């Protein structure tokens, strides 16, 4: 399994080229991975130009023609920018004696190739627009397998766990507290009762004295 499965039914040749690039990355052949993504970009360029290709022989020539024929939409600009990136980094990888941060560059090349593949599938081969919602999965790149749970799922699980813990704590606190029913009696009511008792005692005292 890889990140480019959606491309397989659209263009098997491109799928195999970019699948090899992911395998090279997984095996830590970063420079070869970069070179392979360049090859992928060049073949995408050929496929997009199709019958419009005339004298173009190099990747540079094809990109120039593609740029001239573009309608200058944001999608096309990003598509061509990504192709230029793969060409430049691929050339650097081939000609440079030592490529710095080649692992990081290789990863970006794969991510750019992924965006190119999405645009190619939808805008140039009539693929379903829902494909554009796909995101490059690092877990698939590293292991060849899709992770069992996404970050959002892990987050939701953690929230649910915390919620259950809070509910449990509240129940334990409630259970530990003694059940005591206390009537709320205001001070004014207490004073009124005391006054009534004192008044009654005075009246009885006066009555008894009158009898004597």
Rosetta constraint file for C-alpha pairs under 8 A:
AtomPair CA 1 CA 5 HARMONIC 7.17 0.50
AtomPair CA 1 CA 140 HARMONIC 7.19 0.50
AtomPair CA 1 CA 144 HARMONIC 5.21 0.50
AtomPair CA 1 CA 145 HARMONIC 6.17 0.50
AtomPair CA 2 CA 19 HARMONIC 6.91 0.50
AtomPair CA 2 CA 22 HARMONIC 7.52 0.50
AtomPair CA 2 CA 140 HARMONIC 5.88 0.50
AtomPair CA 2 CA 141 HARMONIC 6.46 0.50
AtomPair CA 2 CA 144 HARMONIC 5.84 0.50
AtomPair CA 2 CA 145 HARMONIC 7.58 0.50
AtomPair CA 3 CA 114 HARMONIC 7.60 0.50
AtomPair CA 3 CA 136 HARMONIC 6.41 0.50
AtomPair CA 3 CA 137 HARMONIC 6.64 0.50
AtomPair CA 3 CA 140 HARMONIC 6.60 0.50
AtomPair CA 3 CA 141 HARMONIC 7.03 0.50
AtomPair CA 4 CA 8 HARMONIC 7.20 0.50
AtomPair CA 4 CA 15 HARMONIC 6.61 0.50
AtomPair CA 4 CA 18 HARMONIC 7.56 0.50
AtomPair CA 4 CA 19 HARMONIC 7.12 0.50
AtomPair CA 4 CA 114 HARMONIC 7.09 0.50
AtomPair CA 4 CA 117 HARMONIC 7.69 0.50
AtomPair CA 5 CA 15 HARMONIC 7.50 0.50
AtomPair CA 6 CA 10 HARMONIC 7.56 0.50
AtomPair CA 6 CA 131 HARMONIC 7.75 0.50
AtomPair CA 7 CA 11 HARMONIC 6.00 0.50
AtomPair CA 7 CA 12 HARMONIC 7.16 0.50
AtomPair CA 7 CA 14 HARMONIC 7.56 0.50
AtomPair CA 7 CA 15 HARMONIC 5.70 0.50
AtomPair CA 7 CA 117 HARMONIC 6.94 0.50
AtomPair CA 7 CA 121 HARMONIC 6.84 0.50
AtomPair CA 8 CA 12 HARMONIC 4.82 0.50
AtomPair CA 8 CA 14 HARMONIC 7.79 0.50
AtomPair CA 8 CA 15 HARMONIC 5.21 0.50
AtomPair CA 8 CA 16 HARMONIC 7.91 0.50
AtomPair CA 10 CA 121 HARMONIC 6.87 0.50
AtomPair CA 10 CA 125 HARMONIC 7.34 0.50
AtomPair CA 11 CA 15 HARMONIC 6.23 0.50
AtomPair CA 12 CA 16 HARMONIC 6.18 0.50
AtomPair CA 13 CA 17 HARMONIC 6.39 0.50
AtomPair CA 14 CA 18 HARMONIC 6.28 0.50
AtomPair CA 14 CA 40 HARMONIC 6.38 0.50
AtomPair CA 14 CA 43 HARMONIC 7.11 0.50
AtomPair CA 14 CA 44 HARMONIC 7.25 0.50
AtomPair CA 15 CA 19 HARMONIC 5.92 0.50
AtomPair CA 16 CA 20 HARMONIC 6.18 0.50
AtomPair CA 17 CA 21 HARMONIC 6.61 0.50
AtomPair CA 17 CA 36 HARMONIC 6.96 0.50
AtomPair CA 17 CA 37 HARMONIC 7.82 0.50
AtomPair CA 17 CA 39 HARMONIC 7.57 0.50
AtomPair CA 17 CA 40 HARMONIC 5.98 0.50
AtomPair CA 18 CA 22 HARMONIC 6.45 0.50
AtomPair CA 18 CA 36 HARMONIC 7.03 0.50
AtomPair CA 18 CA 37 HARMONIC 6.38 0.50
AtomPair CA 18 CA 40 HARMONIC 6.08 0.50
AtomPair CA 18 CA 113 HARMONIC 7.88 0.50
AtomPair CA 19 CA 23 HARMONIC 6.31 0.50
AtomPair CA 20 CA 24 HARMONIC 6.12 0.50
AtomPair CA 20 CA 33 HARMONIC 7.85 0.50
AtomPair CA 20 CA 36 HARMONIC 7.46 0.50
AtomPair CA 21 CA 25 HARMONIC 6.31 0.50
AtomPair CA 21 CA 32 HARMONIC 7.59 0.50
AtomPair CA 21 CA 33 HARMONIC 4.67 0.50
AtomPair CA 21 CA 34 HARMONIC 7.44 0.50
AtomPair CA 21 CA 36 HARMONIC 5.42 0.50
AtomPair CA 21 CA 37 HARMONIC 6.20 0.50
AtomPair CA 21 CA 110 HARMONIC 7.67 0.50
AtomPair CA 22 CA 26 HARMONIC 6.18 0.50
AtomPair CA 22 CA 33 HARMONIC 6.98 0.50
AtomPair CA 22 CA 110 HARMONIC 7.34 0.50
AtomPair CA 22 CA 141 HARMONIC 6.41 0.50
AtomPair CA 23 CA 27 HARMONIC 6.28 0.50
AtomPair CA 24 CA 28 HARMONIC 6.21 0.50
AtomPair CA 24 CA 29 HARMONIC 5.04 0.50
AtomPair CA 24 CA 30 HARMONIC 6.69 0.50
AtomPair CA 24 CA 32 HARMONIC 6.71 0.50
AtomPair CA 24 CA 33 HARMONIC 5.29 0.50
AtomPair CA 25 CA 29 HARMONIC 5.46 0.50
AtomPair CA 25 CA 30 HARMONIC 5.35 0.50
AtomPair CA 25 CA 33 HARMONIC 5.63 0.50
AtomPair CA 25 CA 103 HARMONIC 7.90 0.50
AtomPair CA 25 CA 106 HARMONIC 7.23 0.50
AtomPair CA 25 CA 107 HARMONIC 7.82 0.50
AtomPair CA 25 CA 141 HARMONIC 7.94 0.50
AtomPair CA 26 CA 141 HARMONIC 6.68 0.50
AtomPair CA 26 CA 142 HARMONIC 5.69 0.50
AtomPair CA 26 CA 143 HARMONIC 7.61 0.50
AtomPair CA 28 CA 103 HARMONIC 7.69 0.50
AtomPair CA 29 CA 33 HARMONIC 6.14 0.50
AtomPair CA 30 CA 34 HARMONIC 6.27 0.50
AtomPair CA 30 CA 102 HARMONIC 5.87 0.50
AtomPair CA 30 CA 103 HARMONIC 5.48 0.50
AtomPair CA 30 CA 106 HARMONIC 5.69 0.50
AtomPair CA 31 CA 35 HARMONIC 6.36 0.50
AtomPair CA 31 CA 93 HARMONIC 5.83 0.50
AtomPair CA 31 CA 94 HARMONIC 7.89 0.50
AtomPair CA 31 CA 99 HARMONIC 7.57 0.50
AtomPair CA 31 CA 102 HARMONIC 6.34 0.50
AtomPair CA 31 CA 103 HARMONIC 7.98 0.50
AtomPair CA 31 CA 106 HARMONIC 7.14 0.50
AtomPair CA 32 CA 36 HARMONIC 6.10 0.50
AtomPair CA 32 CA 93 HARMONIC 7.94 0.50
AtomPair CA 33 CA 37 HARMONIC 6.28 0.50
AtomPair CA 33 CA 106 HARMONIC 6.21 0.50
AtomPair CA 34 CA 38 HARMONIC 6.43 0.50
AtomPair CA 34 CA 86 HARMONIC 7.64 0.50
AtomPair CA 34 CA 89 HARMONIC 6.84 0.50
AtomPair CA 34 CA 90 HARMONIC 5.47 0.50
AtomPair CA 34 CA 93 HARMONIC 6.72 0.50
AtomPair CA 34 CA 105 HARMONIC 7.50 0.50
AtomPair CA 34 CA 106 HARMONIC 5.14 0.50
AtomPair CA 34 CA 109 HARMONIC 6.37 0.50
AtomPair CA 34 CA 110 HARMONIC 7.96 0.50
AtomPair CA 35 CA 39 HARMONIC 6.44 0.50
AtomPair CA 35 CA 89 HARMONIC 7.86 0.50
AtomPair CA 35 CA 90 HARMONIC 4.66 0.50
AtomPair CA 35 CA 91 HARMONIC 7.53 0.50
AtomPair CA 35 CA 93 HARMONIC 6.52 0.50
AtomPair CA 35 CA 94 HARMONIC 6.92 0.50
AtomPair CA 36 CA 40 HARMONIC 6.23 0.50
AtomPair CA 36 CA 90 HARMONIC 7.74 0.50
AtomPair CA 37 CA 41 HARMONIC 6.19 0.50
AtomPair CA 37 CA 86 HARMONIC 6.36 0.50
AtomPair CA 37 CA 90 HARMONIC 7.26 0.50
AtomPair CA 37 CA 109 HARMONIC 6.43 0.50
AtomPair CA 37 CA 110 HARMONIC 6.70 0.50
AtomPair CA 37 CA 113 HARMONIC 6.65 0.50
AtomPair CA 38 CA 42 HARMONIC 6.24 0.50
AtomPair CA 38 CA 86 HARMONIC 4.88 0.50
AtomPair CA 38 CA 87 HARMONIC 5.25 0.50
AtomPair CA 38 CA 89 HARMONIC 7.57 0.50
AtomPair CA 38 CA 90 HARMONIC 5.07 0.50
AtomPair CA 38 CA 91 HARMONIC 7.98 0.50
AtomPair CA 39 CA 43 HARMONIC 6.26 0.50
AtomPair CA 40 CA 44 HARMONIC 6.19 0.50
AtomPair CA 40 CA 113 HARMONIC 7.59 0.50
AtomPair CA 41 CA 45 HARMONIC 6.19 0.50
AtomPair CA 41 CA 83 HARMONIC 5.60 0.50
AtomPair CA 41 CA 86 HARMONIC 6.36 0.50
AtomPair CA 41 CA 87 HARMONIC 7.16 0.50
AtomPair CA 41 CA 113 HARMONIC 7.08 0.50
AtomPair CA 41 CA 116 HARMONIC 7.87 0.50
AtomPair CA 42 CA 46 HARMONIC 6.37 0.50
AtomPair CA 42 CA 59 HARMONIC 5.76 0.50
AtomPair CA 42 CA 83 HARMONIC 7.73 0.50
AtomPair CA 42 CA 87 HARMONIC 7.64 0.50
AtomPair CA 43 CA 47 HARMONIC 6.20 0.50
AtomPair CA 44 CA 48 HARMONIC 6.17 0.50
AtomPair CA 44 CA 120 HARMONIC 7.60 0.50
AtomPair CA 45 CA 49 HARMONIC 6.22 0.50
AtomPair CA 45 CA 59 HARMONIC 7.79 0.50
AtomPair CA 45 CA 62 HARMONIC 6.63 0.50
AtomPair CA 45 CA 63 HARMONIC 6.98 0.50
AtomPair CA 45 CA 66 HARMONIC 7.67 0.50
AtomPair CA 45 CA 83 HARMONIC 7.88 0.50
AtomPair CA 46 CA 50 HARMONIC 6.02 0.50
AtomPair CA 46 CA 53 HARMONIC 7.63 0.50
AtomPair CA 46 CA 62 HARMONIC 7.19 0.50
AtomPair CA 48 CA 120 HARMONIC 7.75 0.50
AtomPair CA 48 CA 124 HARMONIC 6.82 0.50
AtomPair CA 49 CA 53 HARMONIC 5.74 0.50
AtomPair CA 49 CA 62 HARMONIC 7.68 0.50
AtomPair CA 49 CA 66 HARMONIC 6.77 0.50
AtomPair CA 53 CA 62 HARMONIC 7.55 0.50
AtomPair CA 56 CA 61 HARMONIC 5.15 0.50
AtomPair CA 56 CA 62 HARMONIC 5.61 0.50
AtomPair CA 57 CA 61 HARMONIC 6.45 0.50
AtomPair CA 57 CA 62 HARMONIC 7.19 0.50
AtomPair CA 58 CA 62 HARMONIC 6.39 0.50
AtomPair CA 59 CA 63 HARMONIC 6.13 0.50
AtomPair CA 59 CA 87 HARMONIC 7.46 0.50
AtomPair CA 60 CA 64 HARMONIC 6.17 0.50
AtomPair CA 61 CA 65 HARMONIC 6.32 0.50
AtomPair CA 62 CA 66 HARMONIC 6.07 0.50
AtomPair CA 63 CA 67 HARMONIC 6.01 0.50
AtomPair CA 63 CA 80 HARMONIC 7.41 0.50
AtomPair CA 63 CA 83 HARMONIC 7.85 0.50
AtomPair CA 63 CA 84 HARMONIC 7.59 0.50
AtomPair CA 64 CA 68 HARMONIC 6.23 0.50
AtomPair CA 65 CA 69 HARMONIC 6.27 0.50
AtomPair CA 66 CA 70 HARMONIC 6.12 0.50
AtomPair CA 66 CA 80 HARMONIC 7.86 0.50
AtomPair CA 67 CA 80 HARMONIC 7.10 0.50
AtomPair CA 70 CA 76 HARMONIC 6.70 0.50
AtomPair CA 71 CA 76 HARMONIC 7.33 0.50
AtomPair CA 72 CA 76 HARMONIC 6.19 0.50
AtomPair CA 72 CA 77 HARMONIC 6.20 0.50
AtomPair CA 73 CA 77 HARMONIC 6.17 0.50
AtomPair CA 74 CA 78 HARMONIC 6.21 0.50
AtomPair CA 75 CA 79 HARMONIC 6.11 0.50
AtomPair CA 75 CA 119 HARMONIC 7.69 0.50
AtomPair CA 76 CA 80 HARMONIC 6.09 0.50
AtomPair CA 77 CA 81 HARMONIC 6.00 0.50
AtomPair CA 78 CA 82 HARMONIC 6.08 0.50
AtomPair CA 79 CA 83 HARMONIC 6.43 0.50
AtomPair CA 79 CA 115 HARMONIC 7.59 0.50
AtomPair CA 79 CA 116 HARMONIC 5.83 0.50
AtomPair CA 79 CA 119 HARMONIC 6.90 0.50
AtomPair CA 80 CA 84 HARMONIC 6.21 0.50
AtomPair CA 81 CA 85 HARMONIC 6.22 0.50
AtomPair CA 82 CA 86 HARMONIC 6.39 0.50
AtomPair CA 82 CA 112 HARMONIC 5.70 0.50
AtomPair CA 82 CA 113 HARMONIC 7.32 0.50
AtomPair CA 82 CA 115 HARMONIC 7.82 0.50
AtomPair CA 82 CA 116 HARMONIC 6.74 0.50
AtomPair CA 83 CA 87 HARMONIC 6.26 0.50
AtomPair CA 83 CA 113 HARMONIC 7.93 0.50
AtomPair CA 83 CA 116 HARMONIC 7.39 0.50
AtomPair CA 84 CA 88 HARMONIC 6.09 0.50
AtomPair CA 85 CA 89 HARMONIC 6.10 0.50
AtomPair CA 85 CA 109 HARMONIC 7.64 0.50
AtomPair CA 85 CA 112 HARMONIC 7.99 0.50
AtomPair CA 86 CA 90 HARMONIC 5.78 0.50
AtomPair CA 86 CA 109 HARMONIC 6.10 0.50
AtomPair CA 86 CA 112 HARMONIC 7.62 0.50
AtomPair CA 86 CA 113 HARMONIC 7.66 0.50
AtomPair CA 87 CA 91 HARMONIC 6.12 0.50
AtomPair CA 88 CA 92 HARMONIC 6.23 0.50
AtomPair CA 89 CA 93 HARMONIC 6.07 0.50
AtomPair CA 89 CA 105 HARMONIC 7.78 0.50
AtomPair CA 89 CA 109 HARMONIC 7.85 0.50
AtomPair CA 90 CA 94 HARMONIC 6.32 0.50
AtomPair CA 91 CA 95 HARMONIC 6.15 0.50
AtomPair CA 92 CA 96 HARMONIC 5.44 0.50
AtomPair CA 92 CA 99 HARMONIC 7.64 0.50
AtomPair CA 93 CA 99 HARMONIC 6.33 0.50
AtomPair CA 101 CA 105 HARMONIC 6.31 0.50
AtomPair CA 102 CA 106 HARMONIC 5.82 0.50
AtomPair CA 103 CA 107 HARMONIC 6.25 0.50
AtomPair CA 104 CA 108 HARMONIC 6.37 0.50
AtomPair CA 105 CA 109 HARMONIC 6.12 0.50
AtomPair CA 106 CA 110 HARMONIC 6.29 0.50
AtomPair CA 107 CA 111 HARMONIC 6.26 0.50
AtomPair CA 108 CA 112 HARMONIC 6.03 0.50
AtomPair CA 109 CA 113 HARMONIC 5.99 0.50
AtomPair CA 110 CA 114 HARMONIC 6.10 0.50
AtomPair CA 111 CA 115 HARMONIC 6.49 0.50
AtomPair CA 111 CA 136 HARMONIC 6.49 0.50
AtomPair CA 112 CA 116 HARMONIC 6.22 0.50
AtomPair CA 113 CA 117 HARMONIC 6.06 0.50
AtomPair CA 114 CA 118 HARMONIC 6.26 0.50
AtomPair CA 114 CA 136 HARMONIC 6.93 0.50
AtomPair CA 115 CA 119 HARMONIC 6.25 0.50
AtomPair CA 116 CA 120 HARMONIC 5.94 0.50
AtomPair CA 117 CA 121 HARMONIC 5.97 0.50
AtomPair CA 118 CA 122 HARMONIC 6.22 0.50
AtomPair CA 118 CA 131 HARMONIC 6.74 0.50
AtomPair CA 118 CA 132 HARMONIC 6.02 0.50
AtomPair CA 119 CA 123 HARMONIC 5.46 0.50
AtomPair CA 119 CA 124 HARMONIC 7.16 0.50
AtomPair CA 119 CA 132 HARMONIC 7.61 0.50
AtomPair CA 120 CA 124 HARMONIC 4.98 0.50
AtomPair CA 120 CA 125 HARMONIC 6.36 0.50
AtomPair CA 121 CA 125 HARMONIC 4.99 0.50
AtomPair CA 121 CA 126 HARMONIC 6.42 0.50
AtomPair CA 121 CA 127 HARMONIC 5.15 0.50
AtomPair CA 122 CA 126 HARMONIC 4.93 0.50
AtomPair CA 122 CA 127 HARMONIC 4.09 0.50
AtomPair CA 122 CA 128 HARMONIC 6.02 0.50
AtomPair CA 122 CA 129 HARMONIC 6.05 0.50
AtomPair CA 122 CA 131 HARMONIC 7.41 0.50
AtomPair CA 122 CA 132 HARMONIC 7.61 0.50
AtomPair CA 123 CA 127 HARMONIC 7.20 0.50
AtomPair CA 127 CA 131 HARMONIC 7.53 0.50
AtomPair CA 129 CA 133 HARMONIC 7.92 0.50
AtomPair CA 130 CA 134 HARMONIC 7.76 0.50
AtomPair CA 137 CA 141 HARMONIC 6.54 0.50
AtomPair CA 137 CA 146 HARMONIC 7.82 0.50
AtomPair CA 138 CA 142 HARMONIC 6.13 0.50
AtomPair CA 139 CA 143 HARMONIC 5.94 0.50
AtomPair CA 139 CA 144 HARMONIC 7.29 0.50
AtomPair CA 139 CA 145 HARMONIC 6.78 0.50
AtomPair CA 139 CA 146 HARMONIC 6.24 0.50
AtomPair CA 139 CA 147 HARMONIC 6.10 0.50
AtomPair CA 140 CA 144 HARMONIC 4.54 0.50
AtomPair CA 140 CA 145 HARMONIC 4.82 0.50
AtomPair CA 140 CA 146 HARMONIC 5.12 0.50
AtomPair CA 140 CA 147 HARMONIC 7.23 0.50
AtomPair CA 141 CA 145 HARMONIC 7.89 0.50
AtomPair CA 149 CA 153 HARMONIC 5.81 0.50
AtomPair CA 149 CA 154 HARMONIC 6.42 0.50
AtomPair CA 150 CA 154 HARMONIC 6.30 0.50
AtomPair CA 151 CA 155 HARMONIC 6.13 0.50
AtomPair CA 152 CA 156 HARMONIC 6.20 0.50
AtomPair CA 153 CA 157 HARMONIC 6.11 0.50
AtomPair CA 154 CA 158 HARMONIC 6.18 0.50
AtomPair CA 155 CA 159 HARMONIC 6.23 0.50
AtomPair CA 156 CA 160 HARMONIC 6.21 0.50
AtomPair CA 157 CA 161 HARMONIC 6.13 0.50
AtomPair CA 158 CA 162 HARMONIC 6.19 0.50
AtomPair CA 159 CA 163 HARMONIC 6.14 0.50
AtomPair CA 160 CA 164 HARMONIC 6.21 0.50
AtomPair CA 161 CA 165 HARMONIC 6.26 0.50
AtomPair CA 162 CA 166 HARMONIC 6.23 0.50
AtomPair CA 163 CA 167 HARMONIC 6.30 0.50
AtomPair CA 164 CA 168 HARMONIC 6.13 0.50
AtomPair CA 165 CA 169 HARMONIC 6.19 0.50
AtomPair CA 166 CA 170 HARMONIC 6.25 0.50
AtomPair CA 167 CA 171 HARMONIC 6.31 0.50
AtomPair CA 168 CA 172 HARMONIC 6.29 0.50
AtomPair CA 169 CA 173 HARMONIC 6.24 0.50
AtomPair CA 170 CA 174 HARMONIC 6.13 0.50
AtomPair CA 171 CA 175 HARMONIC 6.04 0.50
AtomPair CA 172 CA 176 HARMONIC 6.19 0.50
AtomPair CA 173 CA 177 HARMONIC 6.49 0.50
AtomPair CA 185 CA 189 HARMONIC 6.90 0.50
AtomPair CA 185 CA 190 HARMONIC 7.42 0.50
AtomPair CA 186 CA 190 HARMONIC 6.74 0.50
AtomPair CA 187 CA 191 HARMONIC 6.27 0.50
AtomPair CA 188 CA 192 HARMONIC 6.18 0.50
AtomPair CA 189 CA 193 HARMONIC 6.37 0.50
AtomPair CA 190 CA 194 HARMONIC 6.38 0.50
AtomPair CA 191 CA 195 HARMONIC 6.12 0.50
AtomPair CA 192 CA 196 HARMONIC 6.23 0.50
AtomPair CA 193 CA 197 HARMONIC 6.35 0.50
AtomPair CA 194 CA 198 HARMONIC 6.28 0.50
AtomPair CA 195 CA 199 HARMONIC 6.10 0.50
AtomPair CA 196 CA 200 HARMONIC 6.19 0.50
AtomPair CA 197 CA 201 HARMONIC 6.30 0.50
AtomPair CA 198 CA 202 HARMONIC 6.27 0.50
AtomPair CA 199 CA 203 HARMONIC 6.22 0.50
AtomPair CA 200 CA 204 HARMONIC 6.27 0.50
AtomPair CA 201 CA 205 HARMONIC 6.15 0.50
AtomPair CA 202 CA 206 HARMONIC 6.18 0.50
AtomPair CA 203 CA 207 HARMONIC 6.20 0.50
AtomPair CA 204 CA 208 HARMONIC 6.19 0.50
AtomPair CA 205 CA 209 HARMONIC 6.24 0.50
AtomPair CA 206 CA 210 HARMONIC 6.25 0.50
AtomPair CA 207 CA 211 HARMONIC 6.60 0.50
AtomPair CA 208 CA 212 HARMONIC 6.77 0.50
